[in-house]
Amino acid sequence: MQLYPGDVVTLLLIAADTVEYEGLVVDERGMLHVPLAGDVPVTGLDLGAAERRVEESMRQFDRTSRVSLVVTEPEGRQASVIGAVTEPGRIP
């Protein structure tokens, strides 16, 4: 599964202490705002590649940390329906 703007993920940061960050959203620029590391570009990456990219961003703070990402709301997979339809709008 690839990440797209609108996707909501849970980030599990495994280090000396394990910390879980719920409700992180891939923004319209394709960035995932990670506490401490800041904005990390993840759009179009599969979960494994996104985890590695977040880990690389975290290395300046903790060289041994591991990251696990879980998509909790795949909102990035939506299409806009417009025109002569009964219910225009965004649909999954």
N, C-alpha and C positions, 0 to 999 in steps of 0.2 A: 504494500500500500504506500502510495506517495502522499506527501503533505502538500496542501494547498491553502491559500488564504481562507480564513473562516474556520479551519479545523481547530478543534479544542483538544488539548492533550494534557495528560498528567505526566510530570517529570519526577522520576525517582532518582535522587542523587545518593549514591552509595559510596561512603567514605568512612572515616572514623565513626561518624554518626550518620545514620540514614535519614534523609529528609525528603518528604514528598511535597511537591508543589502541584496543586490541582487547578484546573481551569485556565491554563495558559493557552492563549489564542494566537494562531499564526495570523499576523496582521496583513493589511492589504498590500504592503511592500514585500511580503513573503518572509518577514522576520518573526522569530520567536523570541520574546523578551525573557531572558533567563536571569533570575536573581544572581547578583555578583558579576556575571559574565556580560550582561547587556544584551543587545540585539544580535541574534545569530541567524544568518540566512539559511532557510530550510526548504523553501518552495521547490517542488519537483523532486526532492530527495526521498528515497524510501526510508523506512524507520531506522534501519541499521546505519545508513549513511548519515542521517540526521543525528543519531545518538553519537556517532564518532565526531561529528562537527561540534556538537555541544561539549563533548569531553575535551576537545582541543581548546575550546574557549575557556573551559574551567581550569585548564592546566596551570595558568598563571597564579591560581589561588590554592590548588591542591593537585599535586602530580599523580596521586593514587586514586582519585575519584573515578567512579564508573557511573554511567548514565543509562537509564532505561526510560523510553518514551512509550506511552500507551495512548492511542487515539480514543478519547471518550465520546466525542461528538464529531463525526465526519461531515461537518457543515461545508467544507470546501468543495464538495461534489454536488453542486447545484447548477441548474440551468435556468435561464430566464425565458418564460413563455409570454409572448406578447402577440397582439394582432386579434384576429377574429376567433377568440376562444372564450369559453364561458368563465374561466377563472384565470386571468393573467397573473403572473407573479413568478417568484422563484420556487422551484421544486427540486427535491433530491433526485 
